[in-house]
Amino acid sequence: ESSRKGFYLYSDKRTASPDPELKKYIEKAREISGVTVDPKLSNLSEKDIIEMIFLPVVNEACRVLAEGIAVKAADLDIASVMGMGFPPYRGGIIFWADSLGSKYIYSRLEEWSKVYGGFFKPCAYMAERAASGASLSSGLQQAKSRL
């Protein structure tokens, strides 16, 4: 039987809302661990949060392509959908990234790398694609897999 305890409280109509009781546990955990909330991060939009999670994944996918670990972008799209649960309706990680554009992704990663450090630093493949305005999947020379 359900204890009705968790991250969310549900109304009789099954709509979720955050459990206000959870906030005191979060504050206690922060106090114990000495973690403080960076004000810049607490005001991020939903779009920024999504991009801060997935654009580094795109950057790593670009490294995988550049190093010849994956033969083509479509392989990474399939792997992202089947392996990491990327939403299939988005077409895969590279397909989705191409919908944003290499220049946009590069600029966001570059901006964050200046503020938050090297984790967000765009790889050389990303920089080349952004400089030429090319998509991340187009014009790949058919490489032999290193695996």
MDTraj code that builds the backbone (N, CA, C; nanometers):
import mdtraj as md
import numpy as np

residues = "GLU SER SER ARG LYS GLY PHE TYR LEU TYR SER ASP LYS ARG THR ALA SER PRO ASP PRO GLU LEU LYS LYS TYR ILE GLU LYS ALA ARG GLU ILE SER GLY VAL THR VAL ASP PRO LYS LEU SER ASN LEU SER GLU LYS ASP ILE ILE GLU MET ILE PHE LEU PRO VAL VAL ASN GLU ALA CYS ARG VAL LEU ALA GLU GLY ILE ALA VAL LYS ALA ALA ASP LEU ASP ILE ALA SER VAL MET GLY MET GLY PHE PRO PRO TYR ARG GLY GLY ILE ILE PHE TRP ALA ASP SER LEU GLY SER LYS TYR ILE TYR SER ARG LEU GLU GLU TRP SER LYS VAL TYR GLY GLY PHE PHE LYS PRO CYS ALA TYR MET ALA GLU ARG ALA ALA SER GLY ALA SER LEU SER SER GLY LEU GLN GLN ALA LYS SER ARG LEU".split()
xyz = np.array([
    [0.0839, -0.1182, 0.0000],
    [0.0000, 0.0000, 0.0000],
    [0.0884, 0.1245, 0.0000],
    [0.0436, 0.2281, -0.0650],
    [0.1186, 0.3522, -0.0781],
    [0.1191, 0.4302, 0.0521],
    [0.2336, 0.4856, 0.0861],
    [0.2433, 0.5684, 0.2072],
    [0.2117, 0.7143, 0.1760],
    [0.1991, 0.7453, 0.0479],
    [0.1742, 0.8808, 0.0009],
    [0.2862, 0.9762, 0.0412],
    [0.4061, 0.9227, 0.0603],
    [0.5247, 1.0022, 0.0918],
    [0.6191, 0.9953, -0.0272],
    [0.6827, 1.1059, -0.0552],
    [0.7771, 1.1106, -0.1658],
    [0.8078, 1.2544, -0.2014],
    [0.8550, 1.2750, -0.3210],
    [0.8909, 1.4092, -0.3646],
    [0.7676, 1.4947, -0.3930],
    [0.6580, 1.4301, -0.4281],
    [0.5372, 1.5029, -0.4674],
    [0.4178, 1.4598, -0.3853],
    [0.3245, 1.5534, -0.3704],
    [0.1935, 1.5236, -0.3149],
    [0.0959, 1.5225, -0.4312],
    [0.0005, 1.4319, -0.4261],
    [-0.0954, 1.4185, -0.5362],
    [-0.2350, 1.4525, -0.4871],
    [-0.3035, 1.5340, -0.5652],
    [-0.4424, 1.5691, -0.5315],
    [-0.5322, 1.4519, -0.5692],
    [-0.6598, 1.4656, -0.5372],
    [-0.7556, 1.3620, -0.5731],
    [-0.7667, 1.3452, -0.7244],
    [-0.7305, 1.4512, -0.7977],
    [-0.7333, 1.4441, -0.9442],
    [-0.5994, 1.3986, -1.0019],
    [-0.5090, 1.3504, -0.9167],
    [-0.3794, 1.2955, -0.9557],
    [-0.2841, 1.3988, -1.0151],
    [-0.2979, 1.5253, -0.9755],
    [-0.2017, 1.6257, -1.0184],
    [-0.0948, 1.6377, -0.9105],
    [0.0298, 1.6468, -0.9543],
    [0.1426, 1.6484, -0.8619],
    [0.1821, 1.7909, -0.8258],
    [0.2236, 1.8076, -0.7007],
    [0.2843, 1.9326, -0.6562],
    [0.3962, 1.8953, -0.5588],
    [0.5051, 1.9743, -0.5560],
    [0.6171, 1.9405, -0.4666],
    [0.5724, 1.9348, -0.3207],
    [0.6233, 1.8381, -0.2504],
    [0.5914, 1.8223, -0.1083],
    [0.6686, 1.9279, -0.0292],
    [0.6013, 2.0233, 0.0370],
    [0.6715, 2.1285, 0.1106],
    [0.7546, 2.0745, 0.2274],
    [0.7181, 1.9586, 0.2793],
    [0.7921, 1.8975, 0.3900],
    [0.9331, 1.8576, 0.3468],
    [0.9509, 1.8313, 0.2197],
    [1.0802, 1.7896, 0.1665],
    [1.1855, 1.8996, 0.1795],
    [1.1434, 2.0240, 0.1756],
    [1.2370, 2.1367, 0.1801],
    [1.3229, 2.1342, 0.3064],
    [1.2633, 2.0973, 0.4213],
    [1.3418, 2.0958, 0.5459],
    [1.4499, 1.9877, 0.5416],
    [1.4234, 1.8762, 0.4730],
    [1.5241, 1.7708, 0.4605],
    [1.6382, 1.8157, 0.3690],
    [1.6036, 1.8867, 0.2647],
    [1.7055, 1.9378, 0.1722],
    [1.7944, 2.0387, 0.2447],
    [1.7323, 2.1302, 0.3204],
    [1.8089, 2.2306, 0.3948],
    [1.9000, 2.1635, 0.4983],
    [1.8517, 2.0619, 0.5661],
    [1.9320, 1.9891, 0.6651],
    [2.0499, 1.9194, 0.5973],
    [2.0268, 1.8571, 0.4835],
    [2.1344, 1.7901, 0.4101],
    [2.2400, 1.8911, 0.3647],
    [2.1963, 2.0075, 0.3190],
    [2.2915, 2.1128, 0.2787],
    [2.3733, 2.1598, 0.3984],
    [2.3066, 2.1745, 0.5123],
    [2.3754, 2.2195, 0.6338],
    [2.4817, 2.1178, 0.6763],
    [2.4464, 1.9912, 0.6759],
    [2.5397, 1.8857, 0.7166],
    [2.6595, 1.8781, 0.6221],
    [2.6325, 1.8894, 0.4917],
    [2.7403, 1.8742, 0.3928],
    [2.8161, 2.0030, 0.3648],
    [2.7644, 2.1150, 0.4139],
    [2.8309, 2.2422, 0.3899],
    [2.8115, 2.2958, 0.2488],
    [2.7108, 2.2469, 0.1808],
    [2.6825, 2.2909, 0.0440],
    [2.5975, 2.4168, 0.0481],
    [2.6368, 2.5143, -0.0321],
    [2.5555, 2.6346, -0.0452],
    [2.5018, 2.6416, -0.1875],
    [2.3945, 2.7143, -0.2034],
    [2.3321, 2.7278, -0.3346],
    [2.3885, 2.8519, -0.4023],
    [2.4443, 2.8327, -0.5206],
    [2.4930, 2.9448, -0.5998],
    [2.3708, 3.0190, -0.6532],
    [2.3565, 3.1473, -0.6226],
    [2.2378, 3.2213, -0.6679],
    [2.2190, 3.2187, -0.8193],
    [2.3286, 3.2140, -0.8943],
    [2.3172, 3.2076, -1.0398],
    [2.2464, 3.0801, -1.0838],
    [2.2731, 2.9716, -1.0131],
    [2.2145, 2.8430, -1.0508],
    [2.0711, 2.8274, -1.0022],
    [2.0354, 2.8953, -0.8963],
    [1.8993, 2.8791, -0.8443],
    [1.7952, 2.9505, -0.9300],
    [1.8388, 3.0382, -1.0186],
    [1.7455, 3.1120, -1.1031],
    [1.7483, 3.0678, -1.2488],
    [1.8010, 2.9506, -1.2750],
    [1.8076, 2.9017, -1.4126],
    [1.6682, 2.8669, -1.4642],
    [1.6482, 2.8928, -1.5923],
    [1.5215, 2.8555, -1.6543],
    [1.5227, 2.7055, -1.6834],
    [1.4056, 2.6510, -1.7130],
    [1.3958, 2.5093, -1.7493],
    [1.4821, 2.4796, -1.8722],
    [1.4809, 2.5699, -1.9688],
    [1.5607, 2.5546, -2.0910],
    [1.7098, 2.5482, -2.0573],
    [1.7564, 2.6371, -1.9680],
    [1.8974, 2.6372, -1.9293],
    [1.9361, 2.5069, -1.8599],
    [1.8494, 2.4572, -1.7748],
    [1.8774, 2.3326, -1.7040],
    [1.8895, 2.2176, -1.8035],
    [1.7972, 2.2088, -1.8959],
    [1.8018, 2.1026, -1.9976],
    [1.9307, 2.1127, -2.0780],
    [1.9648, 2.2331, -2.1195],
    [2.0860, 2.2508, -2.2001],
    [2.2123, 2.2225, -2.1198],
    [2.2148, 2.2588, -1.9918],
    [2.3336, 2.2325, -1.9103],
    [2.3524, 2.0825, -1.8858],
    [2.2467, 2.0073, -1.8978],
    [2.2573, 1.8619, -1.8856],
    [2.2985, 1.8004, -2.0190],
    [2.2313, 1.8391, -2.1270],
    [2.2501, 1.7691, -2.2533],
    [2.3588, 1.8251, -2.3454],
    [2.3916, 1.9523, -2.3369],
    [2.4949, 2.0034, -2.4279],
    [2.6334, 1.9434, -2.3995],
    [2.6705, 1.9173, -2.2727],
    [2.7949, 1.8435, -2.2521],
    [2.7907, 1.7009, -2.3103],
    [2.6720, 1.6400, -2.3135],
    [2.6570, 1.5083, -2.3753],
    [2.6798, 1.5200, -2.5259],
    [2.6261, 1.6256, -2.5852],
    [2.6488, 1.6515, -2.7282],
    [2.7977, 1.6722, -2.7534],
    [2.8621, 1.7484, -2.6674],
    [3.0052, 1.7744, -2.6812],
    [3.0848, 1.6436, -2.6771],
    [3.0478, 1.5560, -2.5859],
    [3.1162, 1.4257, -2.5768],
    [3.0868, 1.3405, -2.6995],
    [2.9650, 1.3470, -2.7498],
    [2.9308, 1.2739, -2.8723],
    [3.0167, 1.3230, -2.9882],
    [3.0429, 1.4517, -2.9914],
    [3.1301, 1.5069, -3.0957],
    [3.2719, 1.4527, -3.0822],
    [3.3192, 1.4366, -2.9609],
    [3.4519, 1.3769, -2.9401],
    [3.4537, 1.2326, -2.9918],
    [3.3464, 1.1619, -2.9633],
    [3.3361, 1.0222, -3.0076],
    [3.3404, 1.0144, -3.1601],
    [3.2732, 1.1057, -3.2274],
    [3.2766, 1.1097, -3.3740],
    [3.4161, 1.1455, -3.4239],
    [3.4758, 1.2471, -3.3646],
    [3.6072, 1.2936, -3.4082],
    [3.7148, 1.1866, -3.3907],
    [3.7024, 1.1067, -3.2869],
    [3.8018, 1.0034, -3.2588],
    [3.7765, 0.8741, -3.3348],
    [3.6672, 0.8683, -3.4100],
    [3.6374, 0.7496, -3.4883],
    [3.5820, 0.6341, -3.4074],
    [3.5388, 0.6606, -3.2866],
    [3.4812, 0.5545, -3.2030],
    [3.3450, 0.5151, -3.2581],
    [3.2688, 0.6136, -3.3038],
    [3.1432, 0.5881, -3.3753],
    [3.1677, 0.6224, -3.5220],
    [3.1132, 0.5427, -3.6112],
    [3.1362, 0.5607, -3.7538],
    [3.0505, 0.6737, -3.8103],
    [2.9281, 0.6865, -3.7624],
    [2.8407, 0.7926, -3.8136],
    [2.7508, 0.8440, -3.7027],
    [2.7002, 0.9649, -3.7252],
    [2.6169, 1.0312, -3.6253],
    [2.4912, 0.9503, -3.5940],
    [2.4350, 0.8848, -3.6938],
    [2.3137, 0.8064, -3.6721],
    [2.3361, 0.6944, -3.5702],
    [2.4591, 0.6424, -3.5644],
    [2.4898, 0.5397, -3.4639],
    [2.4744, 0.5967, -3.3231],
    [2.5185, 0.7204, -3.3048],
    [2.5055, 0.7848, -3.1740],
    [2.3601, 0.8200, -3.1433],
    [2.2853, 0.8541, -3.2473],
    [2.1422, 0.8808, -3.2266],
    [2.0718, 0.7557, -3.1758],
    [2.0987, 0.6446, -3.2389],
    [2.0368, 0.5181, -3.1968],
    [2.0825, 0.4807, -3.0564],
    [2.2129, 0.4955, -3.0306],
    [2.2659, 0.4616, -2.8982],
    [2.2054, 0.5500, -2.7893],
    [2.1852, 0.6779, -2.8207],
    [2.1298, 0.7680, -2.7193],
    [1.9845, 0.7345, -2.6877],
    [1.9097, 0.6936, -2.7881],
    [1.7695, 0.6570, -2.7664],
    [1.7610, 0.5216, -2.6957],
    [1.8339, 0.4243, -2.7472],
    [1.8228, 0.2886, -2.6919],
    [1.9024, 0.2700, -2.5624],
    [2.0144, 0.3410, -2.5498],
    [2.1029, 0.3186, -2.4357],
    [2.0829, 0.4116, -2.3182],
    [2.0535, 0.5388, -2.3454],
    [2.0410, 0.6323, -2.2338],
    [1.9005, 0.6881, -2.2182],
    [1.8076, 0.6389, -2.2989],
    [1.6691, 0.6800, -2.2845],
    [1.6389, 0.8186, -2.3379],
    [1.7213, 0.8666, -2.4304],
    [1.6936, 0.9961, -2.4920],
    [1.5596, 0.9857, -2.5647],
    [1.4757, 1.0886, -2.5565],
    [1.3406, 1.0785, -2.6149],
    [1.3428, 1.0466, -2.7643],
    [1.2833, 0.9370, -2.8060],
    [1.2857, 0.8984, -2.9472],
    [1.2251, 1.0032, -3.0400],
    [1.1252, 1.0762, -2.9918],
    [1.0631, 1.1763, -3.0786],
    [1.1576, 1.2928, -3.1084],
    [1.2690, 1.3029, -3.0356],
    [1.3706, 1.4049, -3.0642],
    [1.4704, 1.3559, -3.1698],
    [1.4652, 1.2283, -3.2012],
    [1.5479, 1.1747, -3.3089],
    [1.6867, 1.1296, -3.2696],
    [1.7265, 1.1470, -3.1472],
    [1.8614, 1.1111, -3.1039],
    [1.9404, 1.2360, -3.0686],
    [2.0518, 1.2169, -2.9993],
    [2.1277, 1.3288, -2.9440],
    [2.1864, 1.4202, -3.0516],
    [2.2407, 1.3642, -3.1585],
    [2.3005, 1.4470, -3.2641],
    [2.1915, 1.5117, -3.3489],
    [2.0866, 1.4386, -3.3783],
    [1.9746, 1.4937, -3.4547],
    [1.9155, 1.6135, -3.3805],
    [1.8959, 1.5985, -3.2499],
    [1.8442, 1.7071, -3.1676],
    [1.9416, 1.8241, -3.1665],
    [2.0699, 1.7933, -3.1512],
    [2.1710, 1.8993, -3.1488],
    [2.1723, 1.9767, -3.2806],
    [2.1565, 1.9068, -3.3912],
    [2.1527, 1.9743, -3.5212],
    [2.0326, 2.0671, -3.5325],
    [1.9239, 2.0367, -3.4599],
    [1.8084, 2.1263, -3.4628],
    [1.8386, 2.2572, -3.3891],
    [1.9341, 2.2530, -3.2955],
    [1.9757, 2.3739, -3.2243],
    [2.0808, 2.4511, -3.3035],
    [2.1684, 2.3776, -3.3710],
    [2.2750, 2.4390, -3.4494],
    [2.4082, 2.4375, -3.3769],
    [2.5134, 2.4090, -3.4509],
    [2.6469, 2.3980, -3.3914],
    [2.6956, 2.5316, -3.3351],
    [2.6620, 2.6426, -3.4012],
    [2.7054, 2.7743, -3.3515],
    [2.6417, 2.8046, -3.2163],
    [2.5137, 2.7751, -3.2041],
    [2.4441, 2.7998, -3.0784],
    [2.5031, 2.7139, -2.9664],
    [2.5218, 2.5854, -2.9937],
    [2.5747, 2.4943, -2.8921],
    [2.7147, 2.5380, -2.8509],
    [2.7971, 2.5705, -2.9493],
    [2.9335, 2.6156, -2.9199],
    [2.9309, 2.7399, -2.8311],
    [2.8461, 2.8365, -2.8654],
    [2.8426, 2.9613, -2.7883],
    [2.7973, 2.9371, -2.6444],
    [2.7002, 2.8489, -2.6256],
    [2.6535, 2.8184, -2.4897],
    [2.7626, 2.7478, -2.4084],
    [2.8270, 2.6490, -2.4692],
    [2.9337, 2.5773, -2.3990],
    [3.0504, 2.6708, -2.3664],
    [3.0866, 2.7548, -2.4601],
    [3.1969, 2.8495, -2.4393],
    [3.1633, 2.9461, -2.3246],
    [3.0421, 2.9961, -2.3241],
    [2.9970, 3.0869, -2.2184],
    [3.0046, 3.0183, -2.0818],
    [2.9529, 2.8972, -2.0733],
    [2.9541, 2.8254, -1.9459],
    [3.0948, 2.7874, -1.9032],
    [3.1827, 2.7568, -1.9984],
    [3.3190, 2.7187, -1.9609],
    [3.3916, 2.8366, -1.8956],
    [3.3587, 2.9582, -1.9365],
    [3.4193, 3.0765, -1.8741],
    [3.3669, 3.0980, -1.7329],
    [3.2413, 3.0662, -1.7117],
    [3.1786, 3.0890, -1.5814],
    [3.2010, 2.9711, -1.4862],
    [3.1841, 2.8473, -1.5365],
    [3.1832, 2.7294, -1.4496],
    [3.3032, 2.6371, -1.4656],
    [3.3898, 2.6617, -1.5622],
    [3.5105, 2.5811, -1.5746],
    [3.5123, 2.4888, -1.6942],
    [3.6194, 2.4107, -1.7006],
    [3.6522, 2.3286, -1.8160],
    [3.5554, 2.2178, -1.8512],
    [3.4685, 2.1796, -1.7604],
    [3.3721, 2.0742, -1.7911],
    [3.2906, 2.1089, -1.9154],
    [3.2625, 2.2360, -1.9342],
    [3.1794, 2.2803, -2.0455],
    [3.2600, 2.3213, -2.1692],
    [3.3918, 2.3105, -2.1658],
    [3.4744, 2.3561, -2.2782],
    [3.4426, 2.2772, -2.4042],
    [3.4064, 2.3483, -2.5118],
    [3.3742, 2.2785, -2.6372],
    [3.4970, 2.2083, -2.6950],
    [3.4774, 2.0898, -2.7500],
    [3.5876, 2.0156, -2.8110],
    [3.6221, 2.0763, -2.9473],
    [3.7348, 2.0353, -3.0025],
    [3.7828, 2.0893, -3.1301],
    [3.6835, 2.0629, -3.2430],
    [3.6234, 1.9450, -3.2455],
    [3.5252, 1.9111, -3.3493],
    [3.4078, 2.0088, -3.3448],
    [3.3606, 2.0386, -3.2241],
    [3.2502, 2.1329, -3.2068],
    [3.2924, 2.2716, -3.2557],
    [3.4136, 2.3130, -3.2205],
    [3.4631, 2.4448, -3.2610],
    [3.4725, 2.4550, -3.4134],
    [3.5217, 2.3500, -3.4782],
    [3.5337, 2.3492, -3.6250],
    [3.3962, 2.3588, -3.6903],
    [3.3015, 2.2822, -3.6409],
    [3.1665, 2.2827, -3.6970],
    [3.1000, 2.4194, -3.6786],
    [3.1172, 2.4764, -3.5625],
    [3.0564, 2.6068, -3.5356],
    [3.1194, 2.7155, -3.6231],
    [3.2502, 2.7111, -3.6391],
    [3.3196, 2.8121, -3.7195],
    [3.2741, 2.8084, -3.8646],
    [3.2470, 2.6892, -3.9150],
    [3.2050, 2.6770, -4.0551],
    [3.0528, 2.6796, -4.0709],
    [2.9806, 2.6771, -3.9598],
    [2.8349, 2.6766, -3.9656],
    [2.7766, 2.5431, -4.0092],
    [2.8582, 2.4392, -4.0032],
    [2.8147, 2.3060, -4.0472],
    [2.7369, 2.2357, -3.9366],
    [2.6500, 2.1453, -3.9775],
    [2.5796, 2.0638, -3.8782],
    [2.6786, 1.9635, -3.8194],
    [2.6425, 1.9084, -3.7065],
    [2.7318, 1.8131, -3.6410],
    [2.7354, 1.6794, -3.7129],
    [2.6329, 1.6486, -3.7887],
    [2.6255, 1.5176, -3.8548],
    [2.6682, 1.5210, -4.0006],
    [2.6727, 1.6373, -4.0614],
    [2.6990, 1.6425, -4.2054],
    [2.8478, 1.6369, -4.2377],
    [2.8753, 1.5851, -4.3554],
    [3.0105, 1.5884, -4.4087],
    [3.1126, 1.5050, -4.3361],
    [3.0669, 1.4111, -4.2577],
    [3.1627, 1.3240, -4.1903],
    [3.2273, 1.2322, -4.2925],
    [3.3580, 1.2256, -4.2855],
    [3.4240, 1.1286, -4.3708],
    [3.3979, 0.9916, -4.3101],
    [3.3644, 0.8982, -4.3964],
    [3.3331, 0.7644, -4.3472],
    [3.4614, 0.7042, -4.2894],
    [3.4655, 0.6923, -4.1595],
    [3.5832, 0.6396, -4.0912],
    [3.5607, 0.4944, -4.0551],
    [3.6699, 0.4246, -4.0386],
    [3.6598, 0.2883, -3.9881],
    [3.6546, 0.2956, -3.8363],
    [3.5689, 0.2161, -3.7801],
    [3.5536, 0.2156, -3.6361],
    [3.6827, 0.1702, -3.5699],
    [3.7134, 0.2333, -3.4576],
    [3.8326, 0.1946, -3.3814],
    [3.8053, 0.0767, -3.2903],
    [3.6787, 0.0346, -3.2825],
    [3.6452, -0.0749, -3.1910],
    [3.6691, -0.2082, -3.2555],
])
top = md.Topology()
chain = top.add_chain()
for i, resn in enumerate(residues, 1):
    res = top.add_residue(resn, chain, resSeq=i)
    for name in ("N", "CA", "C"):
        top.add_atom(name, md.element.get_by_symbol(name[0]), res)
traj = md.Trajectory(xyz[None], top)
